Amino acid sequence: MAEPLFSVRGLKVALPDMTRKPMIGRAPLAEILRGLDFDLPKGSVTGIVGESGSGKSTLGRALVRLLEPSTGAITFEGRDIAHLSEAELRPLRRDLQMIFQDPMSSLNPRHTIFNIIAAPLRQNGLGDRLKERVAEALQRVGLPQSFAARYRHELSGGQRQRVGIARALALSPKFVLADEIVSGLDVSTQAQILTLLEKLAAEMGLTVAFISHDLSVIRRLCQQVIVMREGRIVEASATDALFDNPKEAYTRDLLAAIPLPEIDPDWLRPKAPA
């Protein structure tokens, strides 16, 4: 197996439970992640799957340090980043990028596509040759340079998600978190976005954590899978091994829930002549 880009040990995350907050005082903490251990190999696409509330999105945000863990270690390229300050994290931000689930809400409606893609470049000291860099980012995701002058409402859902991918990859990061990025798209557009991400990951040598509730999407894209339930990892293995021989009953239940096409046998029978 390839050398890990991330090595996670004993990871726990607890967040305020606002449903149990008293009238006076702080909300009690609810443990979301309950001691996770795993590695993410360099240059691989790892699927993180589980039902709603399993902790998969919280895990993703901890990896890119949008959340600080309660305890545990997140070792990125040999350095534990779990409890670094924001100032210490700033030089690492360009290597830890995220593609959001809903591009409609993650793209600023007041900014052109040019400014949306240019913003992280400026913030990370890459403000030179901005026009050229933005054009390259758009070309990478299959959008024409003319789209730089458009606004988000002028794009389709698939085009907006391509802009989100272009923004994340403009900095040539080492790691990309893709959180449910095709869940709001139609099936045809989903396939196009997955093919694009697969191509770019291979070309750029990216390490990707791909979060989804859809195991059919995970099988299409990922080399290995982490299955989560109630804040714990219940199973982790290579994708083919997990689909061919799942070890845990919960994983088998998830696999059994994958919708399969059903063909009406009457549709196959030749129609009687009128």
C-alpha positions, -999 to +999 in steps of 0.1 A: +000+000+000+011+036-007+026+057+020-002+075+039-008+112+034-030+112+065-026+089+095-054+093+121-053+078+155-077+079+184-097+107+168-126+121+189-148+151+182-174+164+206-197+193+197-223+213+217-257+196+217-281+226+212-312+203+216-302+198+253-291+234+260-304+247+293-320+281+296-288+293+314-254+280+307-236+261+280-250+233+260-236+198+270-212+182+246-223+153+224-196+129+212-198+127+174-166+108+165-156+081+190-120+071+186-112+066+149-080+050+135-072+048+098-048+059+071-054+077+037-028+065+012-012+091-010-027+094-045-058+074-036-095+081-036-111+068-003-148+066+001-164+075+035-199+061+037-226+057+063-262+067+070-272+102+081-258+111+115-229+085+112-203+113+116-188+111+080-191+149+074-178+157+108-148+135+100-142+153+068-142+187+084-118+175+111-094+163+084-092+197+068-093+213+102-125+232+099-131+215+133-106+209+161-107+174+175-114+169+212-086+143+214-065+122+191-039+128+163-043+138+126-009+134+111-006+151+077+027+144+059+044+135+092+030+164+112+002+163+137-022+191+127-050+182+152-045+210+175-025+236+155-036+272+158-051+290+128-019+309+123+000+276+122-026+261+099-025+290+074+005+277+054-012+243+051-046+256+039-036+255+002-029+218+005-062+210+022-091+219-001-128+211+000-155+207-027-189+215-011-222+197-015-243+226-027-224+249-051-254+273-052-248+282-015-210+279-016-205+303-046-209+340-038-239+354-059-223+388-060-190+377-075-182+366-110-168+331-116-134+348-122-134+364-087-146+332-071-117+312-085-092+340-081-100+346-043-080+316-029-052+323-054-048+359-040-051+347-004-023+322-009+002+345-026-006+334-062-020+367-074+003+370-103-010+359-138-045+357-123-063+358-157-041+330-170-045+309-138-083+312-138-085+303-175-064+272-168-086+262-139-117+266-160-102+246-189-092+219-164-128+212-156-141+215-191-155+251-190-147+278-216-128+309-205-158+330-213-175+316-182-152+337-160-175+367-166-206+349-155-224+347-122-236+316-104-273+320-114-262+319-150-249+283-147-265+249-145-261+227-114-234+207-131-215+238-143-217+253-108-202+221-094-174+223-120-166+258-108-164+245-072-140+218-084-120+244-103-117+267-072-105+238-050-079+226-075-066+260-086-041+258-057-029+224-068-036+209-033-024+176-020-057+166-004-093+173-015-124+166+006-154+160-016-186+160+006-217+146-012-208+166-043-231+148-067-261+142-044-281+171-058-274+164-095-293+143-121-279+109-129-263+120-162-246+150-146-234+129-117-216+105-141-199+135-158-187+150-125-175+116-112-156+110-145-141+145-143-130+140-106-115+106-114-095+120-143-082+150-124-073+129-093-052+107-115-036+136-135-027+157-105-018+128-081-045+140-056-055+122-024-093+124-021-117+117+006-151+112-011-181+113+013-213+098+001-244+079+013-246+062-021-225+031-023-230+028-060-212+061-064-185+049-040-179+018-060-176+038-092-148+061-079-130+048-049-101+024-043-109+018-006-139+024+016-145+034+052-179+025+066-191+045+095-219+041+120-227+063+151-193+079+151-173+047+147-156+028+119-174-005+115-154-017+085-126-005+062-111-023+032-104-022-005-135-014-025-137-047-044-132-067-012-159-048+007-185-052-021-176-089-027-172-100+009-185-075+035-176-086+070-202-066+090-240-070+090-243-032+088-222-031+057-243-059+042-275-039+050-260-008+032-252-029+002-286-044+001-301-009+001-285+000-032-314+005-057-312-018-087-332-013-119-362-036-123-374-044-158-411-051-162-413-085-179-444-074-198-423-047-214-401-073-230-429-093-245-437-085-282-470-067-285-498-084-302-507-069-336-535-044-335 
